[in-house]
């Protein structure tokens, strides 16, 4: 056996090796030896073929996709500044710039763009808030409670969403007419009625989406809160909602974008021009065969895109986590 007492040969050899390594590192730093060492010489540049094979092709694809995505936006923006009111003369981007189309949006008596913008904002925000609240309540119930018909209810929600809402347009119209005869405030040609239709159509898929995210929250948190005397309402509003904020932001964003761009149901339920939304109102600029004004239509589309883009940028940090966290359960 080796003797590791102080002053023994084995201990002395170990100390000598450590001292030699420290000397080598110090000399390499002073002399600029080796790439990757602080103070050393920079690493040699990769050959172009190796760079392109490893990362360059990704940059090239990113540039092509970026141009492909940005060009339609630039074309619409150029068409909104076109004073001729057509899309054919907008082939040369920004050759002629005029703000007449933007002025016409807010000065036309037949096309109340300001009212459409406000209606879209109110309907979209109320629908998004209601969808988030009702969907979160339903998802919490399916995720944390055990009751008869729970599995059947989840399956029903999934199956119902397989059929597009467009198939129920006639039934929804007849239902709104019948409701309007009894309760005119929530019947046909009422914004509240349109909001209720949106809530009913979007509740299923959003509940199923939030259900997967709620399952990722450990149930031990609920059990610890119950030991302290908290009930389901206190656990839901004070604990769970804060932990599932990403999925709430995603559902609210998707709901707002979907309702602000929806056309079929809004055109069927809302009749008065002052109550219509942007999707329905903007169609009037190009619906007439002999007086189509694509420039004003493009200007209205550019202004209508401000709200979804602003909301998307403000909630961007929640989107990736909210969309993917519930899918790994």
C-alpha positions, -999 to +999 in steps of 0.1 A: +000+000+000+011+035-007+020+058+022-001+090+020+013+106+052+026+142+049+059+141+033+054+107+018+066+100-018+031+094-032+018+127-018+048+146-030+043+132-065+007+142-065+015+178-055+042+180-082+017+170-109-008+196-098+019+223-098+030+213-133-006+215-147-010+250-132+023+261-148+012+248-182-022+266-180-006+299-170+020+297-197-006+289-224-027+319-213+003+343-214+016+329-247-018+329-265-019+291-270-051+272-279-085+284-291-113+286-266-090+297-237-096+332-224-069+355-238-059+330-264-059+333-302-093+333-320-105+301-335-100+297-373-129+305-395-149+276-409-147+269-446-178+281-465-189+246-475-188+234-439-206+266-427-234+262-453-237+225-446-241+230-408-260+263-404-259+283-436-288+265-453-310+274-424-303+311-428-311+308-465-344+291-459-353+317-432-346+346-456-367+330-484-396+323-460-394+359-446-396+374-481-425+351-489-444+362-458-436+399-460-444+405-497-482+402-494-481+426-465-461+451-485-485+447-514-516+454-493-499+484-477-489+497-512-524+492-524-538+512-495-517+542-506-528+539-542-551+568-552-566+550-582-586+525-561-574+493-580-550+465-573-536+464-609-517+497-606-502+486-573-478+462-590-451+489-587-448+491-549-452+526-535-449+544-568-477+568-558-485+576-522-517+592-511-537+591-478-570+597-494-581+561-488-575+565-451-594+597-450-623+582-468-626+555-442-637+579-415-656+604-437-680+582-455-715+583-442-725+551-459-696+531-444-691+539-407-657+524-403-652+539-368-684+521-356-672+488-372-638+492-355-654+498-321-679+470-325-651+445-334-631+456-304-660+452-280-672+419-294-637+405-297-627+414-261-659+403-245-658+370-264-622+364-255-627+371-218-658+349-217-642+321-236-612+322-212-633+323-181-659+296-191-632+274-206-610+276-175-640+266-153-649+237-174-612+225-178-607+227-140-638+206-135-627+179-159-591+179-147-596+180-109-631+165-102-643+130-107-680+126-116-703+105-136-701+112-174-667+129-172-651+108-199-682+109-220-683+147-218-647+150-229-653+127-258-684+146-268-666+179-268-639+164-291-664+149-315-686+180-318-656+201-328-650+178-358-681+194-375-675+230-387-697+257-374-707+267-409-730+236-411-752+251-383-757+286-399-793+279-409-801+264-375-785+293-357-804+318-378-837+302-371-829+299-334-819+336-332-852+346-349-872+325-324-853+339-294-857+375-308-894+371-307-892+365-269-860+383-259-852+409-285-820+420-267-803+386-274-820+377-306-813+385-342-795+418-350-780+420-315-744+420-306-750+402-274-766+374-293-736+372-316-713+370-286-734+341-271-731+323-304-693+327-305-690+315-269-710+284-276-690+276-307-655+281-292-661+266-257-655+230-267-621+232-284-608+257-259-619+235-230-601+205-244-570+226-250-570+240-215-578+206-200-544+192-212-526+222-197-544+219-163-533+183-161-496+194-161-502+213-128-494+189-099-525+179-079-504+180-048-508+218-048-545+213-045-542+188-017-519+211+002-544+240-002-573+218+010-553+208+041-551+245+049-589+248+045-592+262+010-622+251-012-624+246-050-632+282-056-603+296-036-579+271-052-591+279-087-590+317-085-560+323-062-536+294-072-545+276-105-553+306-126-518+321-119-501+288-128-520+284-161-515+320-173-498+309-206-528+289-218-552+316-208-533+341-229-532+317-259-569+310-257-577+347-253-555+356-283-569+329-306-605+338-296-600+375-303-584+368-337-611+343-346-640+366-338-625+397-353-620+380-386-652+359-387-676+368-415-704+342-420-721+343-387-716+380-382-732+388-416-762+365-409-769+378-374-760+415-376-782+434-400-779+471-392-747+487-406-740+504-373-739+471-355-717+452-379-681+442-375-650+450-396-651+417-415-687+424-427-683+461-432-651+460-453-668+436-477-691+464-487-662+483-503-657+455-529-692+439-530-706+463-556-696+451-591-693+486-606-679+506-577-652+484-561-626+504-542-597+481-534-576+510-521-600+518-493-605+481-486-567+477-482-565+507-460-592+493-437-575+460-436-542+476-426-559+494-397-578+464-387-546+444-384-532+467-357-552+453-329-544+415-334-507+424-340-505+445-309-522+418-288-500+391-304-468+410-295-479+417-260-487+380-254-459+365-274-439+352-244-469+330-235-477+316-269-451+288-273-454+276-237-492+277-238-495+257-270-470+230-262-471+224-225-505+207-226-495+184-254-469+164-235-492+151-208 
